[in-house]
């Protein structure tokens, strides 16, 4: 009788150890996955006035985390993440919106983005002719 009780206890503890982590996955909301299944998406964005990032001291900086949910110091993290998701994290795909008109004033603005997007290293630098053109390329990513 002692062996039967010992085996029953061992079997019960083994089943609990194996099934307990699976219960957390099963109880997740439909259509969602635990945060451990997301590839990281964390970016640092900087902005400064000048010709290139090598010669410009950043005037502003923000962090943007998009996975598993939007967060960071970026003031519009949710919409910036949605905008980046819409272009699969390709910052070059952020093109000038139609219907936006900017002056031809030349006051260069340099934007840099460094970090990781869905597990892939990102290093981006772009010089816009002025702040209006920069803002026209993105409704929220560069608005920090």
DSSP file (Angstrom, degrees, kcal/mol; ACC not computed):
  #  RESIDUE AA STRUCTURE BP1 BP2  ACC     N-H-->O    O-->H-N    N-H-->O    O-->H-N    TCO  KAPPA ALPHA  PHI   PSI    X-CA   Y-CA   Z-CA
    1    1 A X     >        0   0    0      0, 0.0     4,-2.0     0, 0.0     5,-0.2   0.000 360.0 360.0 360.0 -34.0    0.0    0.0    0.0
    2    2 A X  H  >  +     0   0    0      1,-0.2     4,-2.3     2,-0.2     5,-0.2   0.913 360.0  50.7 -64.5 -41.3    2.9    2.3    0.7
    3    3 A X  H  > S+     0   0    0      1,-0.2     4,-2.7     2,-0.2     5,-0.2   0.885 108.7  52.4 -62.9 -39.0    4.3    2.0   -2.8
    4    4 A X  H  > S+     0   0    0      2,-0.2     4,-2.3     1,-0.2    -1,-0.2   0.917 111.3  45.9 -63.8 -44.0    0.9    2.8   -4.3
    5    5 A X  H  X S+     0   0    0     -4,-2.0     4,-2.3     2,-0.2    -2,-0.2   0.896 113.1  50.2 -65.9 -40.5    0.6    5.9   -2.3
    6    6 A X  H  X S+     0   0    0     -4,-2.3     4,-2.6     2,-0.2    -2,-0.2   0.924 112.7  46.1 -64.2 -44.8    4.2    6.9   -3.1
    7    7 A X  H  X S+     0   0    0     -4,-2.7     4,-2.7     2,-0.2    -2,-0.2   0.882 111.9  51.3 -66.8 -37.7    3.6    6.4   -6.9
    8    8 A X  H  X S+     0   0    0     -4,-2.3     4,-2.3    -5,-0.2    -1,-0.2   0.910 112.2  46.5 -64.4 -42.5    0.3    8.3   -6.8
    9    9 A X  H  X S+     0   0    0     -4,-2.3     4,-2.5     2,-0.2     5,-0.2   0.927 113.9  47.9 -65.4 -45.2    1.9   11.2   -5.1
   10   10 A X  H  X S+     0   0    0     -4,-2.6     4,-2.4     1,-0.2    -2,-0.2   0.920 113.2  47.9 -61.9 -44.6    4.9   11.2   -7.5
   11   11 A X  H  X S+     0   0    0     -4,-2.7     4,-2.4     1,-0.2    -1,-0.2   0.899 112.0  50.0 -63.5 -41.1    2.5   11.0  -10.5
   12   12 A X  H  X S+     0   0    0     -4,-2.3     4,-2.1    -5,-0.2    -2,-0.2   0.909 112.3  46.3 -64.2 -43.6    0.4   13.8   -9.1
   13   13 A X  H  X S+     0   0    0     -4,-2.5     4,-2.4     2,-0.2    -2,-0.2   0.887 112.9  50.2 -67.3 -39.2    3.4   16.1   -8.5
   14   14 A X  H  X S+     0   0    0     -4,-2.4     4,-2.2    -5,-0.2     5,-0.2   0.927 111.0  48.7 -64.3 -44.6    4.8   15.3  -12.0
   15   15 A X  H  X S+     0   0    0     -4,-2.4     4,-2.8     1,-0.2     5,-0.3   0.899 112.2  49.1 -62.2 -40.5    1.5   16.1  -13.6
   16   16 A X  H  X S+     0   0    0     -4,-2.1     4,-2.1     1,-0.2    -1,-0.2   0.902 111.1  49.7 -65.5 -40.7    1.2   19.3  -11.7
   17   17 A X  H  X S+     0   0    0     -4,-2.4     4,-0.6     1,-0.2    -2,-0.2   0.869 117.7  39.9 -67.0 -35.9    4.7   20.3  -12.7
   18   18 A X  H  X S+     0   0    0     -4,-2.2     4,-0.6    -5,-0.2    -2,-0.2   0.892 121.7  39.9 -80.1 -40.8    4.1   19.6  -16.4
   19   19 A X  H  X S+     0   0    0     -4,-2.8     4,-1.8    -5,-0.2    -2,-0.2   0.741  98.6  73.7 -85.1 -24.6    0.6   21.0  -16.7
   20   20 A X  H  X S+     0   0    0     -4,-2.1     4,-1.1    -5,-0.3     3,-0.3   0.927  98.8  45.7 -60.2 -47.8    0.9   24.1  -14.5
   21   21 A X  H  X S+     0   0    0     -4,-0.6     4,-1.1     1,-0.2     3,-0.2   0.870 112.2  53.3 -63.3 -32.4    2.9   26.1  -17.1
   22   22 A X  H  X S+     0   0    0     -4,-0.6     4,-2.3     1,-0.2    -1,-0.2   0.813  99.8  61.7 -70.2 -29.2    0.6   25.0  -19.8
   23   23 A X  H  X S+     0   0    0     -4,-1.8     4,-1.8    -3,-0.3    -1,-0.2   0.865  99.8  55.1 -64.9 -35.4   -2.4   26.2  -17.8
   24   24 A X  H  < S+     0   0    0     -4,-1.1     4,-0.3    -3,-0.2    -1,-0.2   0.888 110.1  45.8 -64.0 -39.0   -1.0   29.8  -18.0
   25   25 A X  H >< S+     0   0    0     -4,-1.1     3,-1.1     1,-0.2    -2,-0.2   0.901 112.2  51.0 -69.3 -40.9   -0.8   29.6  -21.8
   26   26 A X  H 3< S+     0   0    0     -4,-2.3    -2,-0.2     1,-0.2    -1,-0.2   0.807 107.5  53.8 -67.4 -28.9   -4.3   28.1  -22.0
   27   27 A X  T 3< S+     0   0    0     -4,-1.8    -1,-0.2    -5,-0.2    -2,-0.2   0.497  82.5 114.3 -87.2  -1.6   -5.8   30.9  -19.8
   28   28 A X  S <  S-     0   0    0     -3,-1.1     3,-0.1    -4,-0.3     6,-0.0  -0.301  82.5 -87.8 -64.5 154.1   -4.4   33.7  -22.0
   29   29 A X    >   -     0   0    0      1,-0.1     3,-2.2     2,-0.1    -1,-0.1  -0.299  55.4 -88.9 -61.8 145.1   -7.0   35.8  -23.8
   30   30 A X  T 3  S+     0   0    0      1,-0.3    -1,-0.1    -3,-0.1     3,-0.1  -0.304 114.1  17.7 -57.3 134.6   -8.1   34.5  -27.2
   31   31 A X  T 3  S+     0   0    0      1,-0.3     2,-0.3    -3,-0.1    -1,-0.3   0.427 108.5  98.7  84.1  -1.7   -5.8   35.8  -29.9
   32   32 A X    <   -     0   0    0     -3,-2.2     2,-0.3    -4,-0.0    -1,-0.3  -0.803  55.2-154.4-116.2 161.6   -3.1   36.8  -27.5
   33   33 A X        -     0   0    0     -2,-0.3    -4,-0.1    -3,-0.1     5,-0.1  -0.918  34.7 -87.4-129.0 156.1    0.2   35.1  -26.6
   34   34 A X    >   -     0   0    0     -2,-0.3     3,-2.1     1,-0.1     4,-0.2  -0.289  41.5-114.0 -60.9 150.5    2.3   35.4  -23.4
   35   35 A X  G >  S+     0   0    0      1,-0.3     3,-1.4     2,-0.2    -1,-0.1   0.728 111.8  70.4 -62.2 -22.0    4.8   38.2  -23.6
   36   36 A X  G 3  S+     0   0    0      1,-0.3    -1,-0.3    32,-0.0    -2,-0.1   0.685  91.7  60.8 -68.1 -16.1    7.7   35.7  -23.6
   37   37 A X  G <  S+     0   0    0     -3,-2.1     2,-0.3     2,-0.1    -1,-0.3   0.498  86.0  95.0 -89.0  -3.7    6.7   34.7  -27.1
   38   38 A X  S <  S-     0   0    0     -3,-1.4     2,-0.3    -4,-0.2    29,-0.1  -0.694  74.9-128.5 -90.4 137.5    7.3   38.2  -28.6
   39   39 A X        -     0   0    0     -2,-0.3    79,-0.3     1,-0.1    -2,-0.1  -0.630  44.7 -95.9 -74.1 143.2   10.5   39.2  -30.2
   40   40 A X        -     0   0    0     -2,-0.3    79,-2.5    78,-0.2     2,-0.3  -0.304  37.5-174.5 -66.3 144.2   11.7   42.4  -28.6
   41   41 A X  E     +A   67   0A   0     26,-0.5    25,-3.1    76,-0.2    26,-0.8  -0.804  24.1 147.4-136.9  93.1   10.9   45.7  -30.3
   42   42 A X  E     +AB  65 116A   0     74,-1.6    74,-2.7    -2,-0.3     2,-0.3  -0.991  18.7 179.9-134.8 123.8   12.7   48.5  -28.3
   43   43 A X  E     -AB  64 115A   0     21,-3.1    21,-2.7    -2,-0.4     2,-0.5  -0.906  22.3-149.6-127.4 150.4   14.0   51.7  -30.0
   44   44 A X  E     -AB  63 114A   0     70,-2.9    70,-2.2    -2,-0.3     2,-0.4  -0.989  21.3-165.5-116.3 122.3   15.9   54.8  -28.9
   45   45 A X  E     -AB  62 113A   0     17,-3.1    17,-2.4    -2,-0.5     2,-0.3  -0.886   6.1-175.4-110.5 137.3   15.0   57.9  -31.1
   46   46 A X  E     -AB  61 112A   0     66,-2.4    66,-2.0    -2,-0.4     2,-0.3  -0.928   5.6-165.5-129.2 157.8   17.0   61.1  -31.2
   47   47 A X  E     +AB  60 111A   0     13,-2.1    12,-2.9    -2,-0.3    13,-1.8  -0.998  16.4 153.6-143.0 136.7   16.4   64.4  -32.9
   48   48 A X  E     - B   0 110A   0     62,-1.9    62,-3.6    -2,-0.3     2,-0.5  -0.982  41.1-105.8-157.0 162.9   18.8   67.4  -33.5
   49   49 A X  E    S+ B   0 109A   0      8,-0.3     2,-0.3    -2,-0.3     8,-0.3  -0.822  71.9  66.6 -97.5 129.9   19.4   70.2  -35.9
   50   50 A X  S    S-     0   0    0     58,-1.5    -2,-0.1    -2,-0.5     3,-0.1  -0.937  88.2 -69.7 152.7-172.4   22.3   70.0  -38.3
   51   51 A X  S    S+     0   0    0     -2,-0.3     2,-0.3     1,-0.2    -1,-0.1   0.852 102.3   0.0 -84.0 -38.6   23.7   68.1  -41.3
   52   52 A X    >>  -     0   0    0     -3,-0.1     3,-1.1    58,-0.1     4,-0.7  -0.978  66.3-110.6-151.6 160.5   24.4   64.7  -39.9
   53   53 A X  T 34 S+     0   0    0     -2,-0.3     3,-0.3     1,-0.3     5,-0.1   0.780 113.3  64.6 -64.3 -26.1   24.3   62.7  -36.6
   54   54 A X  T 34 S+     0   0    0      1,-0.2    -1,-0.3     3,-0.1     0, 0.0   0.789 113.4  31.5 -67.7 -27.1   28.1   62.7  -36.4
   55   55 A X  T <4 S+     0   0    0     -3,-1.1     2,-0.4     2,-0.0    -1,-0.2   0.393 105.8  86.1-111.3   1.8   28.1   66.5  -36.1
   56   56 A X     <  -     0   0    0     -4,-0.7     2,-0.6    -3,-0.3    -6,-0.1  -0.859  64.5-142.9-110.3 137.0   24.9   67.1  -34.2
   57   57 A X        -     0   0    0     -2,-0.4    -8,-0.3    -8,-0.3    -3,-0.1  -0.867  37.7-111.1 -90.4 123.3   24.2   67.0  -30.5
   58   58 A X        -     0   0    0     -2,-0.6   -10,-0.3     1,-0.2     3,-0.1  -0.290  28.0-169.1 -58.0 134.1   20.8   65.4  -29.9
   59   59 A X  S    S+     0   0    0    -12,-2.9     2,-0.3     1,-0.3   -11,-0.2   0.749  72.7  18.4 -91.6 -30.6   18.3   67.9  -28.6
   60   60 A X  E     -A   47   0A   0    -13,-1.8   -13,-2.1     2,-0.0     2,-0.3  -0.972  63.4-176.2-140.0 153.6   15.6   65.4  -27.8
   61   61 A X  E     -A   46   0A   0     -2,-0.3     2,-0.3   -15,-0.2   -15,-0.2  -0.989   2.1-179.7-147.5 152.1   15.5   61.7  -27.2
   62   62 A X  E     -A   45   0A   0    -17,-2.4   -17,-3.1    -2,-0.3     2,-0.4  -0.992  20.6-134.4-149.9 151.4   12.8   59.1  -26.5
   63   63 A X  E     -A   44   0A   0     -2,-0.3    11,-2.0   -19,-0.2     2,-0.4  -0.855  18.6-168.3-105.3 147.1   12.5   55.4  -25.9
   64   64 A X  E     -A   43   0A   0    -21,-2.7   -21,-3.1    -2,-0.4     2,-0.5  -0.949   6.4-176.7-140.0 115.1    9.8   53.3  -27.7
   65   65 A X  E     +AC  42  71A   0      6,-2.7     6,-2.3    -2,-0.4   -23,-0.2  -0.951   6.5 171.9-111.2 128.7    9.0   49.8  -26.8
   66   66 A X  E     +     0   0A   0    -25,-3.1     2,-0.4    -2,-0.5     4,-0.2   0.572  41.3  99.8-115.2 -12.0    6.4   48.1  -29.0
   67   67 A X  E    S-A   41   0A   0    -26,-0.8   -26,-0.5     1,-0.2    -1,-0.2  -0.991  96.9  -0.2-131.9 129.4    6.3   44.4  -27.9
   68   68 A X  S    S-     0   0    0     -2,-0.4     2,-0.3   -28,-0.1    -1,-0.2  -0.990 142.6 -17.4 -83.5 -14.2    4.4   43.1  -26.1
   69   69 A X  S    S-     0   0    0    -34,-0.0     2,-0.2    12,-0.0    -2,-0.1  -0.972  80.4 -81.4-147.8 161.2    2.7   46.4  -25.8
   70   70 A X        +     0   0    0     -2,-0.3     2,-0.3    -4,-0.2    -4,-0.2  -0.424  64.6 130.8 -68.8 133.2    3.5   50.1  -26.4
   71   71 A X  B     +C   65   0A   0     -6,-2.3    -6,-2.7    -2,-0.2     2,-0.2  -0.930  12.5  93.9-162.3-177.4    5.5   51.8  -23.7
   72   72 A X  S    S-     0   0    0     -2,-0.3    -8,-0.2    -8,-0.2     5,-0.1  -0.657  85.8 -59.4 115.6-172.1    8.5   54.0  -23.2
   73   73 A X  S    S+     0   0    0    -10,-0.3     2,-0.2    -2,-0.2    -9,-0.2   0.511  91.9 117.4 -88.2  -5.2    9.1   57.8  -22.9
   74   74 A X    >   -     0   0    0    -11,-2.0     3,-1.0    -3,-0.2    70,-0.1  -0.456  65.6-139.3 -62.4 129.1    7.7   58.5  -26.4
   75   75 A X  T 3  S+     0   0    0      1,-0.3    -1,-0.2    68,-0.2     3,-0.1   0.725  99.5  34.7 -68.2 -20.5    4.6   60.7  -25.8
   76   76 A X  T 3> S+     0   0    0     64,-0.2     4,-2.5    67,-0.2    -1,-0.3  -0.388  73.7 150.0-126.8  54.8    2.5   58.8  -28.5
   77   77 A X  H <>  +     0   0    0     -3,-1.0     4,-2.6     1,-0.2     5,-0.2   0.883  69.2  51.3 -58.4 -44.7    3.9   55.3  -28.0
   78   78 A X  H  > S+     0   0    0      1,-0.2     4,-2.0     2,-0.2    -1,-0.2   0.935 115.2  40.1 -62.8 -47.8    0.7   53.5  -29.1
   79   79 A X  H  > S+     0   0    0      2,-0.2     4,-2.3     1,-0.2    -1,-0.2   0.848 114.7  53.4 -72.7 -32.0    0.2   55.4  -32.4
   80   80 A X  H  X S+     0   0    0     -4,-2.5     4,-2.4    60,-0.2    -2,-0.2   0.916 110.7  46.9 -66.1 -42.1    4.0   55.3  -33.1
   81   81 A X  H  X S+     0   0    0     -4,-2.6     4,-2.7    -5,-0.2    -2,-0.2   0.900 112.0  50.6 -64.9 -40.4    4.0   51.5  -32.6
   82   82 A X  H  X S+     0   0    0     -4,-2.0     4,-1.8    -5,-0.2    -2,-0.2   0.905 111.0  49.0 -63.5 -40.6    0.9   51.1  -34.8
   83   83 A X  H  X S+     0   0    0     -4,-2.3     4,-0.8     2,-0.2    -2,-0.2   0.913 113.0  46.5 -66.2 -42.3    2.5   53.2  -37.5
   84   84 A X  H ><>S+     0   0    0     -4,-2.4     5,-3.2     1,-0.2     3,-0.7   0.876 110.1  53.5 -67.6 -37.0    5.8   51.2  -37.4
   85   85 A X  H ><5S+     0   0    0     -4,-2.7     3,-1.4     1,-0.2    -1,-0.2   0.871 102.2  60.2 -62.9 -35.2    3.8   47.9  -37.4
   86   86 A X  H 3<5S+     0   0    0     -4,-1.8    -1,-0.2     1,-0.3    -2,-0.2   0.753 113.3  35.7 -64.7 -24.9    2.0   49.2  -40.6
   87   87 A X  T X<5S-     0   0    0     -4,-0.8     3,-2.0    -3,-0.7    -1,-0.3   0.138 114.8-113.2-112.7  17.8    5.4   49.4  -42.4
   88   88 A X  T < 5S-     0   0    0     -3,-1.4    -3,-0.2     1,-0.3     3,-0.1   0.818  71.9 -59.5  54.2  35.3    6.8   46.3  -40.7
   89   89 A X  T 3 <S+     0   0    0     -5,-3.2     2,-1.1     1,-0.2    -1,-0.3   0.512  98.2 140.5  76.8   4.9    9.4   48.4  -38.9
   90   90 A X    X   -     0   0    0     -3,-2.0     3,-1.4    -6,-0.3     4,-0.2  -0.701  31.8-171.6 -84.5 100.3   10.9   49.7  -42.1
   91   91 A X  G >  S+     0   0    0     -2,-1.1     3,-1.3     1,-0.3    -1,-0.2   0.777  82.4  63.2 -65.9 -26.7   11.6   53.4  -41.3
   92   92 A X  G 3  S+     0   0    0      1,-0.2    -1,-0.3    -3,-0.1    -2,-0.1   0.731  92.9  65.6 -68.1 -20.2   12.5   54.1  -45.0
   93   93 A X  G <  S+     0   0    0     -3,-1.4     2,-1.3    -6,-0.2    -1,-0.2   0.558  72.9 101.4 -79.7  -7.5    8.9   53.2  -45.9
   94   94 A X    <   -     0   0    0     -3,-1.3     2,-0.2    -4,-0.2    44,-0.1  -0.665  60.2-179.5 -77.5  99.3    7.6   56.2  -43.9
   95   95 A X        -     0   0    0     -2,-1.3     2,-0.2     1,-0.1    -2,-0.1  -0.553  36.6 -77.4-101.5 165.6    6.9   58.5  -46.9
   96   96 A X        -     0   0    0     -2,-0.2    41,-0.2     1,-0.1    -1,-0.1  -0.399  51.8-119.5 -65.0 129.9    5.6   62.0  -47.0
   97   97 A X    >   -     0   0    0     39,-2.5     3,-1.0    -2,-0.2     2,-0.1  -0.364  29.1-106.6 -69.0 148.0    1.8   62.1  -46.5
   98   98 A X  T 3  S+     0   0    0      1,-0.2    -1,-0.1    -2,-0.1     3,-0.1  -0.441 100.2  30.7 -72.8 148.4   -0.3   63.5  -49.3
   99   99 A X  T 3  S+     0   0    0      1,-0.3     2,-0.5    -2,-0.1    -1,-0.2   0.497  86.4 122.0  84.5   3.8   -1.9   66.9  -48.8
  100  100 A X    <   -     0   0    0     -3,-1.0     2,-0.5    36,-0.1    -1,-0.3  -0.880  42.3-166.7-101.8 128.1    1.0   68.3  -46.6
  101  101 A X        -     0   0    0     -2,-0.5     2,-0.3    -3,-0.1    -3,-0.0  -0.955   6.5-177.8-117.9 130.8    2.7   71.4  -47.8
  102  102 A X        -     0   0    0     -2,-0.5     2,-0.0     1,-0.0    -2,-0.0  -0.900  28.2-109.5-124.8 153.7    6.0   72.6  -46.4
  103  103 A X        -     0   0    0     -2,-0.3    30,-0.1     1,-0.1    29,-0.1  -0.293  27.7-118.7 -71.9 165.6    8.1   75.7  -47.1
  104  104 A X        +     0   0    0      2,-0.1    -1,-0.1    -2,-0.0     2,-0.0   0.176  64.7 140.8 -92.1  17.1   11.4   75.3  -48.8
  105  105 A X        -     0   0    0      1,-0.1     2,-0.8     2,-0.1    -2,-0.0  -0.361  49.4-137.0 -58.7 135.1   13.2   76.7  -45.8
  106  106 A X        +     0   0    0     24,-0.1    24,-0.2     2,-0.1     2,-0.2  -0.851  50.2 136.1-104.6 104.5   16.5   74.8  -45.2
  107  107 A X        -     0   0    0     22,-2.6    24,-0.2    -2,-0.8    21,-0.1  -0.671  49.9-139.5-141.2  78.6   16.9   74.1  -41.5
  108  108 A X        -     0   0    0     -2,-0.2   -58,-1.5    22,-0.1     2,-0.4  -0.037  15.9-163.8 -57.1 140.6   18.1   70.5  -41.4
  109  109 A X  E     -BD  49 128A   0     19,-2.4    19,-3.2   -60,-0.3     2,-0.5  -0.990   5.8-153.1-123.9 128.2   16.8   68.1  -38.8
  110  110 A X  E     -BD  48 127A   0    -62,-3.6   -62,-1.9    -2,-0.4     2,-0.4  -0.889   9.6-170.7-106.3 129.6   18.6   64.8  -38.1
  111  111 A X  E     -BD  47 126A   0     15,-2.8    15,-2.3    -2,-0.5     2,-0.4  -0.965   2.5-173.0-117.5 133.1   16.7   61.8  -36.8
  112  112 A X  E     -BD  46 125A   0    -66,-2.0   -66,-2.4    -2,-0.4     2,-0.4  -0.962   5.7-170.8-123.8 147.3   18.3   58.7  -35.6
  113  113 A X  E     +BD  45 124A   0     11,-2.5    11,-2.8    -2,-0.4     2,-0.4  -0.982  11.5 170.8-136.2 122.7   16.7   55.4  -34.5
  114  114 A X  E     +BD  44 123A   0    -70,-2.2   -70,-2.9    -2,-0.4     2,-0.3  -0.984  32.5  62.2-132.4 144.2   18.7   52.6  -32.9
  115  115 A X  E    S-BD  43 122A   0      7,-2.1     7,-2.8    -2,-0.4     2,-0.4  -0.997  80.0 -44.1 150.9-141.6   17.6   49.4  -31.2
  116  116 A X  E     -BD  42 121A   0    -74,-2.7   -74,-1.6    -2,-0.3     2,-0.5  -0.995  33.4-166.1-134.1 133.0   15.8   46.2  -32.1
  117  117 A X  E >  S- D   0 120A   0      3,-3.0     3,-2.1    -2,-0.4   -76,-0.2  -0.973  81.3 -24.3-121.8 116.4   12.7   45.7  -34.1
  118  118 A X  T 3  S-     0   0    0     -2,-0.5   -77,-0.2   -79,-0.3   -78,-0.2   0.877 128.8 -48.4  47.5  45.9   11.1   42.3  -33.8
  119  119 A X  T 3  S+     0   0    0    -79,-2.5     2,-0.4     1,-0.2    -1,-0.3   0.367 116.8 112.4  83.8  -3.7   14.4   40.8  -32.8
  120  120 A X  E <  S-D  117   0A   0     -3,-2.1    -3,-3.0   -80,-0.2    -1,-0.2  -0.865  72.8-110.4-107.1 136.3   16.4   42.4  -35.7
  121  121 A X  E     -D  116   0A   0     -2,-0.4     2,-0.4    -5,-0.2    -5,-0.3  -0.352  33.6-162.0 -62.9 136.8   19.0   45.2  -35.1
  122  122 A X  E     +D  115   0A   0     -7,-2.8    -7,-2.1    -2,-0.1     2,-0.3  -0.987  19.1 167.3-125.3 131.2   17.9   48.6  -36.4
  123  123 A X  E     +D  114   0A   0     -2,-0.4     2,-0.4    -9,-0.2    -9,-0.2  -0.897  15.7 167.3-142.1 112.3   20.2   51.6  -37.1
  124  124 A X  E     +D  113   0A   0    -11,-2.8   -11,-2.5    -2,-0.3     2,-0.4  -0.975  12.0 175.0-133.2 137.1   18.6   54.4  -39.0
  125  125 A X  E     +D  112   0A   0     -2,-0.4     2,-0.3   -13,-0.2   -13,-0.2  -0.992   6.8 170.3-141.1 135.4   19.7   58.0  -39.7
  126  126 A X  E     -D  111   0A   0    -15,-2.3   -15,-2.8    -2,-0.4     2,-0.6  -0.990  22.0-149.2-147.8 137.4   17.9   60.5  -41.9
  127  127 A X  E     -D  110   0A   0     -2,-0.3     2,-0.3   -17,-0.2   -17,-0.2  -0.930  16.1-163.9-106.7 121.1   18.4   64.2  -42.4
  128  128 A X  E     -D  109   0A   0    -19,-3.2   -19,-2.4    -2,-0.6     3,-0.1  -0.762  27.3-123.5 -99.9 149.3   15.2   66.1  -43.3
  129  129 A X  S    S-     0   0    0     -2,-0.3   -22,-2.6   -21,-0.2     2,-0.3   0.819  88.0 -15.2 -63.9 -29.4   15.4   69.6  -44.9
  130  130 A X  S  > S-     0   0    0    -24,-0.2     4,-1.9   -21,-0.1     3,-0.2  -0.968  74.7 -92.4-162.2 173.4   13.2   71.0  -42.0
  131  131 A X  H  > S+     0   0    0     -2,-0.3     4,-2.7   -24,-0.2     5,-0.2   0.825 118.7  59.0 -65.3 -32.7   10.9   70.0  -39.2
  132  132 A X  H  > S+     0   0    0      2,-0.2     4,-1.8     1,-0.2    -1,-0.2   0.929 107.2  46.0 -62.9 -44.8    7.8   70.3  -41.4
  133  133 A X  H  > S+     0   0    0      2,-0.2     4,-0.9     1,-0.2    -1,-0.2   0.897 112.2  52.1 -65.6 -40.0    9.1   67.7  -43.9
  134  134 A X  H >< S+     0   0    0     -4,-1.9     3,-0.9     1,-0.2     4,-0.4   0.945 111.1  46.5 -60.2 -48.2   10.1   65.4  -41.0
  135  135 A X  H >< S+     0   0    0     -4,-2.7     3,-0.8     1,-0.2    -1,-0.2   0.806 106.5  59.2 -65.4 -29.6    6.6   65.6  -39.4
  136  136 A X  H 3< S+     0   0    0     -4,-1.8   -39,-2.5     1,-0.2    -1,-0.2   0.711  98.8  59.8 -72.0 -19.9    5.0   65.0  -42.8
  137  137 A X  T << S+     0   0    0     -3,-0.9     2,-0.3    -4,-0.9    -1,-0.2   0.604 119.3  18.3 -82.8 -11.8    6.9   61.7  -43.1
  138  138 A X    <   -     0   0    0     -3,-0.8    -1,-0.2    -4,-0.4   -58,-0.1  -0.948  58.5-151.7-159.2 133.4    5.3   60.3  -40.0
  139  139 A X  S    S-     0   0    0     -2,-0.3   -59,-0.1    -3,-0.1    -1,-0.1   0.788  96.1  -5.6 -79.4 -25.0    2.2   61.3  -38.0
  140  140 A X  S >  S+     0   0    0    -61,-0.2     3,-1.0   -60,-0.1   -60,-0.2   0.603 111.4  80.2-141.6 -23.4    3.6   60.0  -34.7
  141  141 A X  T 3  S+     0   0    0      1,-0.3   -65,-0.1   -62,-0.2   -61,-0.1   0.934 108.0  33.1 -59.5 -47.1    6.9   58.2  -34.9
  142  142 A X  T 3  S+     0   0    0     -8,-0.2     2,-1.5     1,-0.1    -1,-0.3   0.341  92.8 102.4 -92.1   7.6    9.0   61.4  -35.0
  143  143 A X    <         0   0    0     -3,-1.0   -67,-0.2     1,-0.2   -68,-0.2  -0.593 360.0 360.0 -92.7  76.2    6.7   63.4  -32.8
  144  144 A X              0   0    0     -2,-1.5    -1,-0.2   -70,-0.1   -83,-0.2   0.322 360.0 360.0-136.3 360.0    8.6   63.3  -29.6
